[in-house]
Amino acid sequence: MTDENGGYNELSERKKQILKAIIDAHIENGEPVGSKFLTQNKQIGCSSATIRNEMAELEAMGLLEQPHTSAGRVPSEAGYRFYVDSLLDRYNLTQNEIAELRQNLTQKQNELDAIMQAAVALASKLTNYTALSIKPRQVRITVQKFEIMRLDESAAVLIMLVGSTVKTKHIRSDRPIPTDAAVALARVLNAKIAGITPTEITMPLVMEMEQMMGEYDYLVSPVIKAVCETLSSFDGGDIKFEGINRLLSYPEYYDTDRLREMLTLFEKKDDLYEMLSDEAQVGDGVHVYIGRENLVKVMDNSTLIFKPIIEHGRTVGAIGIIGPTRMDYKRVIATVDSLTRGVADILNRTLPGGNSEDNE
């Protein structure tokens, strides 16, 4: 019997122990688990006949399946879901794993793209599954702060803080750029267009800025053009994969047609991106989608686990893992959780813009 939340409210402790032992063993070796194997588990401490009866009841409840007559049992999707929600032990990363995680992330300073690339590569390596990173679309891309560094009489560098990234543009003028003009221009930019989108930069606003610049009004137009070009270069969303070949390690993907469908999903990635970018905006916990819980049909024999990355209260991305439903849930959830928290810590504790980029 299940409660209104889908949990099994009348499951005895013995049934829970047996179910957990079956799933742990199946995750480890990929084979159906029989009662004889479970009699070796000292925590269960039951006869083979008692275990068979309990397994039959767990199967009747939909938590186990019997792939072949006289074979052992394997977990169903419902069994995996109950395992993740109610039976999963906490997995603690080893000191070596934690050290590697910190080293890989901190070496990348605080450029979001570089951190995400390092994190997703490490996620695939630590779990031996396919890892992915998501950058959700940004509906409002703005420059938070402007600075201008004068190079010589007719050249300067426009420095823009966009999210957690520093962008730069070289500005050249046929007319002089005095030091006081560069200082005044930065002040006007921060006062008038910091925090607004390109569509909000209207002609009356540009004219007002030119009036504020006085005799140096000729500097406003090229700078506005550079700002709009920079912001338009942000496509706002992407999904990248690491370790796709690791799927070949698991029998679940030996079927050629199944593997081809998965590879097509990774190549086109639109369906998966749409689902993940929407889900990444909902809560900041670890999301687990088992089998047919995935909205993408080809993933009905796979599990997707991911967690959003929150920077100053805003979702800036997510890191996830794709693998068979026979997944090492403890390790994967702990790894994804630790990696996303590590990325968020770096972004939230450092001044944005460790790496600058010249877009000229």
C-alpha positions as CSV (number, residue, x, y, z in Angstrom):
1,M,0.0,0.0,0.0
2,T,1.3,3.5,-0.8
3,D,0.6,6.8,0.8
4,E,-0.5,9.9,-1.0
5,N,3.1,10.8,-1.7
6,G,3.9,7.5,-3.4
7,G,5.8,6.2,-0.4
8,Y,5.3,2.7,0.9
9,N,3.9,3.4,4.4
10,E,3.5,-0.2,5.5
11,L,6.9,-1.6,4.5
12,S,8.4,-3.4,7.5
13,E,12.0,-2.9,8.5
14,R,12.9,-6.4,7.2
15,K,11.4,-5.6,3.8
16,K,13.3,-2.4,3.7
17,Q,16.6,-4.2,4.5
18,I,15.9,-6.9,1.9
19,L,15.0,-4.3,-0.8
20,K,18.1,-2.2,0.0
21,A,20.4,-5.3,-0.1
22,I,18.9,-6.4,-3.5
23,I,19.4,-2.9,-5.0
24,D,22.9,-2.5,-3.6
25,A,23.9,-5.9,-5.0
26,H,22.3,-5.3,-8.4
27,I,24.0,-1.9,-8.7
28,E,27.3,-3.5,-8.0
29,N,27.1,-6.6,-10.3
30,G,24.2,-6.0,-12.7
31,E,22.7,-9.5,-12.1
32,P,19.4,-10.6,-10.6
33,V,19.7,-11.2,-6.8
34,G,18.4,-14.4,-5.2
35,S,17.4,-15.4,-1.7
36,K,20.6,-17.6,-1.3
37,F,22.8,-14.5,-1.8
38,L,20.8,-12.6,0.8
39,T,21.1,-15.3,3.5
40,Q,24.8,-14.3,3.6
41,N,23.8,-10.8,4.7
42,K,24.2,-10.8,8.5
43,Q,22.0,-7.7,8.9
44,I,19.0,-9.5,7.4
45,G,19.4,-12.7,9.5
46,C,16.5,-14.7,8.0
47,S,16.1,-18.1,6.4
48,S,16.0,-18.5,2.6
49,A,12.3,-19.4,2.8
50,T,11.5,-16.2,4.7
51,I,13.5,-14.1,2.3
52,R,11.7,-15.6,-0.7
53,N,8.4,-14.8,0.9
54,E,9.4,-11.2,1.5
55,M,10.8,-10.9,-2.0
56,A,7.5,-12.2,-3.4
57,E,5.6,-9.6,-1.5
58,L,8.0,-6.8,-2.6
59,E,7.4,-8.0,-6.2
60,A,3.6,-7.9,-5.7
61,M,4.0,-4.4,-4.4
62,G,5.8,-3.4,-7.6
63,L,9.2,-2.8,-6.0
64,L,10.9,-5.8,-7.5
65,E,10.7,-7.6,-10.8
66,Q,11.6,-11.2,-11.8
67,P,13.2,-11.1,-15.3
68,H,13.1,-14.9,-15.8
69,T,11.4,-17.8,-14.1
70,S,13.4,-19.2,-11.2
71,A,15.8,-16.3,-11.5
72,G,16.4,-13.7,-8.8
73,R,14.9,-10.3,-8.6
74,V,15.9,-6.9,-9.9
75,P,14.6,-3.5,-8.8
76,S,11.7,-1.9,-10.6
77,E,11.6,1.8,-11.3
78,A,9.4,2.1,-8.2
79,G,12.0,0.2,-6.2
80,Y,14.7,2.6,-7.3
81,R,12.5,5.6,-6.5
82,F,11.8,4.3,-3.0
83,Y,15.5,3.5,-2.5
84,V,16.6,7.0,-3.5
85,D,13.8,8.6,-1.4
86,S,14.0,6.5,1.7
87,L,16.8,3.9,1.9
88,L,19.9,5.7,0.5
89,D,22.8,5.9,2.9
90,R,24.9,9.1,2.8
91,Y,28.0,8.7,0.7
92,N,31.0,10.6,1.9
93,L,33.7,11.5,-0.6
94,T,37.2,10.3,0.2
95,Q,39.9,12.8,1.2
96,N,41.5,12.2,-2.2
97,E,38.3,12.9,-4.0
98,I,37.7,16.1,-2.1
99,A,41.3,17.2,-2.7
100,E,41.0,16.6,-6.4
101,L,37.7,18.4,-6.5
102,R,39.0,21.5,-4.8
103,Q,42.2,21.5,-6.8
104,N,40.4,21.3,-10.2
105,L,37.9,24.0,-9.3
106,T,40.1,26.5,-7.7
107,Q,42.7,26.3,-10.5
108,K,40.0,27.7,-12.8
109,Q,39.6,30.9,-10.7
110,N,36.1,32.2,-11.1
111,E,35.3,32.2,-14.8
112,L,32.0,30.3,-14.9
113,D,32.6,28.5,-18.2
114,A,36.1,27.3,-17.1
115,I,34.8,26.1,-13.7
116,M,31.8,24.3,-15.3
117,Q,34.2,22.5,-17.8
118,A,36.4,21.4,-15.0
119,A,33.5,20.3,-12.8
120,V,31.8,18.2,-15.5
121,A,35.0,16.5,-16.5
122,L,35.6,15.6,-12.8
123,A,32.1,14.4,-12.4
124,S,32.4,11.9,-15.2
125,K,35.8,10.7,-14.0
126,L,34.7,10.2,-10.4
127,T,31.4,8.4,-11.2
128,N,32.4,6.6,-14.5
129,Y,29.1,7.8,-16.1
130,T,28.3,10.5,-18.7
131,A,28.3,14.0,-17.1
132,L,26.7,17.1,-18.4
133,S,26.7,20.8,-17.7
134,I,23.8,23.2,-18.4
135,K,23.8,26.9,-18.8
136,P,20.2,28.1,-18.8
137,R,19.0,30.9,-21.0
138,Q,19.4,34.3,-19.5
139,V,16.3,36.4,-20.0
140,R,18.0,39.5,-18.9
141,I,21.7,40.0,-19.8
142,T,23.1,43.3,-18.6
143,V,26.4,44.9,-17.6
144,Q,26.6,45.4,-13.9
145,K,29.6,47.7,-13.8
146,F,31.7,49.7,-16.3
147,E,35.4,50.8,-16.1
148,I,37.5,52.5,-18.8
149,M,41.2,52.2,-19.0
150,R,42.9,54.8,-21.2
151,L,45.7,53.4,-23.4
152,D,46.8,56.5,-25.3
153,E,45.5,59.7,-26.8
154,S,43.0,58.0,-29.0
155,A,42.5,54.5,-27.6
156,A,41.0,53.0,-24.4
157,V,39.7,49.7,-23.1
158,L,36.1,49.4,-22.1
159,I,35.8,46.9,-19.2
160,M,32.4,45.3,-18.5
161,L,31.2,43.1,-15.7
162,V,28.5,40.8,-17.2
163,G,27.3,38.3,-14.6
164,S,30.4,36.5,-13.3
165,T,32.4,37.3,-16.5
166,V,34.6,40.2,-17.4
167,K,34.3,41.3,-21.1
168,T,36.6,43.9,-22.7
169,K,36.4,46.0,-25.9
170,H,39.0,48.2,-27.4
171,I,37.7,51.7,-28.2
172,R,39.4,53.8,-30.8
173,S,38.5,57.4,-31.7
174,D,39.5,59.8,-34.4
175,R,39.4,62.5,-31.7
176,P,41.3,62.7,-28.3
177,I,40.3,60.6,-25.2
178,P,41.7,62.7,-22.3
179,T,42.0,61.1,-18.9
180,D,39.2,63.2,-17.4
181,A,37.0,62.2,-20.4
182,A,37.6,58.5,-19.7
183,V,36.7,59.0,-16.0
184,A,33.6,60.9,-16.9
185,L,32.5,58.4,-19.4
186,A,32.7,55.5,-16.9
187,R,30.7,57.5,-14.5
188,V,28.0,58.2,-17.0
189,L,27.8,54.6,-18.2
190,N,27.4,53.3,-14.6
191,A,24.8,55.9,-13.9
192,K,22.7,55.4,-17.0
193,I,23.0,52.0,-18.5
194,A,24.4,49.7,-15.9
195,G,21.8,47.0,-15.2
196,I,19.6,47.6,-18.2
197,T,19.3,45.5,-21.4
198,P,20.3,46.6,-24.9
199,T,16.6,47.0,-25.8
200,E,16.2,49.5,-23.0
201,I,19.0,51.7,-24.4
202,T,16.9,54.2,-26.3
203,M,17.9,57.1,-28.4
204,P,16.6,59.7,-25.9
205,L,18.8,58.0,-23.3
206,V,21.9,58.1,-25.6
207,M,21.2,61.8,-26.2
208,E,21.0,62.4,-22.5
209,M,24.4,60.7,-22.0
210,E,25.9,62.8,-24.8
211,Q,24.6,65.9,-23.1
212,M,26.2,64.8,-19.8
213,M,29.5,64.2,-21.6
214,G,29.6,67.8,-22.9
215,E,32.5,68.4,-25.3
216,Y,33.3,64.7,-25.2
217,D,29.9,63.6,-26.5
218,Y,31.5,61.9,-29.5
219,L,32.7,59.1,-27.2
220,V,29.2,57.9,-26.3
221,S,28.2,56.4,-29.7
222,P,31.1,54.0,-30.2
223,V,30.9,52.9,-26.6
224,I,27.2,52.1,-26.8
225,K,27.9,50.2,-30.0
226,A,30.5,48.1,-28.2
227,V,28.2,47.4,-25.2
228,C,25.4,46.2,-27.5
229,E,27.8,44.0,-29.5
230,T,29.1,42.4,-26.3
231,L,25.7,41.6,-24.9
232,S,24.4,40.2,-28.1
233,S,27.3,37.7,-28.1
234,F,25.7,35.9,-25.2
235,D,23.6,33.1,-26.6
236,G,22.3,32.5,-23.0
237,G,22.1,28.8,-23.0
238,D,23.9,25.5,-23.7
239,I,24.4,21.9,-22.7
240,K,27.7,20.1,-22.9
241,F,28.6,16.4,-22.3
242,E,31.7,14.7,-21.0
243,G,32.4,11.0,-21.0
244,I,29.7,9.8,-23.5
245,N,31.9,6.8,-24.3
246,R,31.5,5.6,-20.7
247,L,28.0,4.4,-21.6
248,L,29.7,1.6,-23.5
249,S,30.8,0.2,-20.1
250,Y,27.3,-0.9,-19.2
251,P,25.2,-3.8,-20.7
252,E,22.1,-1.6,-20.7
253,Y,23.6,0.3,-23.7
254,Y,25.0,-2.7,-25.7
255,D,21.9,-2.7,-27.9
256,T,23.0,-0.8,-31.1
257,D,19.6,0.9,-31.7
258,R,19.3,2.0,-28.1
259,L,22.9,3.4,-28.1
260,R,22.3,5.2,-31.5
261,E,19.2,6.9,-30.0
262,M,21.1,8.1,-27.0
263,L,24.0,9.4,-29.1
264,T,21.4,11.3,-31.3
265,L,20.0,12.8,-28.1
266,F,23.4,14.0,-27.1
267,E,24.2,15.3,-30.5
268,K,20.9,17.3,-31.1
269,K,20.4,17.9,-27.4
270,D,17.4,20.3,-27.8
271,D,14.9,18.0,-26.1
272,L,17.2,17.4,-23.1
273,Y,18.2,21.0,-22.9
274,E,14.6,22.2,-22.8
275,M,13.7,19.8,-20.0
276,L,16.8,20.6,-17.9
277,S,16.8,24.3,-18.3
278,D,13.2,24.4,-17.1
279,E,13.8,22.0,-14.2
280,A,17.0,23.8,-13.1
281,Q,14.9,26.8,-12.2
282,V,12.9,24.8,-9.7
283,G,14.5,24.5,-6.3
284,D,18.2,24.1,-5.5
285,G,18.2,20.5,-4.4
286,V,19.4,17.3,-6.2
287,H,16.9,16.2,-8.9
288,V,16.6,12.4,-9.6
289,Y,14.7,11.1,-12.6
290,I,14.5,7.3,-12.9
291,G,13.6,5.5,-16.1
292,R,10.2,6.7,-17.4
293,E,10.2,9.6,-15.0
294,N,12.4,11.3,-17.7
295,L,10.4,13.3,-20.1
296,V,12.7,12.3,-23.0
297,K,11.4,8.9,-24.1
298,V,14.8,7.4,-25.2
299,M,16.0,7.7,-21.6
300,D,13.4,5.3,-20.3
301,N,16.1,2.8,-19.2
302,S,18.4,5.6,-17.8
303,T,18.6,7.7,-14.7
304,L,19.4,11.4,-14.8
305,I,20.7,13.2,-11.7
306,F,21.5,16.9,-11.6
307,K,21.6,19.9,-9.3
308,P,21.4,23.6,-10.1
309,I,24.3,26.0,-9.3
310,I,23.1,29.1,-7.4
311,E,25.1,32.3,-7.5
312,H,23.9,35.1,-5.3
313,G,20.4,33.6,-5.3
314,R,20.3,33.2,-9.1
315,T,20.5,29.9,-11.1
316,V,23.5,30.2,-13.4
317,G,23.8,26.5,-14.4
318,A,23.6,22.9,-13.4
319,I,25.8,19.8,-13.3
320,G,24.3,16.3,-13.9
321,I,25.0,12.6,-14.5
322,I,23.3,10.2,-17.0
323,G,23.7,6.5,-16.6
324,P,21.7,3.2,-16.4
325,T,18.9,2.9,-13.8
326,R,21.3,0.4,-12.1
327,M,23.3,3.4,-11.0
328,D,25.5,3.9,-7.9
329,Y,23.1,6.5,-6.5
330,K,24.9,7.2,-3.3
331,R,28.2,8.1,-5.0
332,V,26.5,10.0,-7.8
333,I,24.3,12.1,-5.6
334,A,27.2,12.9,-3.3
335,T,29.5,13.8,-6.2
336,V,26.9,16.1,-7.9
337,D,26.0,17.7,-4.6
338,S,29.6,18.4,-3.7
339,L,30.6,19.6,-7.1
340,T,27.7,22.1,-7.4
341,R,28.3,23.4,-3.9
342,G,32.0,23.8,-4.7
343,V,31.3,25.8,-7.9
344,A,28.7,27.9,-6.0
345,D,31.1,28.6,-3.2
346,I,33.8,29.8,-5.6
347,L,31.4,32.1,-7.5
348,N,29.8,33.5,-4.3
349,R,33.0,34.2,-2.4
350,T,35.2,35.7,-5.1
351,L,34.9,38.9,-7.0
352,P,33.5,38.1,-10.5
353,G,35.7,38.2,-13.5
354,G,38.9,36.2,-12.7
355,N,39.5,35.8,-16.4
356,S,38.9,38.7,-18.8
357,E,38.1,38.3,-22.5
358,D,38.8,40.6,-25.4
359,N,35.9,40.4,-27.8
360,E,37.3,42.8,-30.4
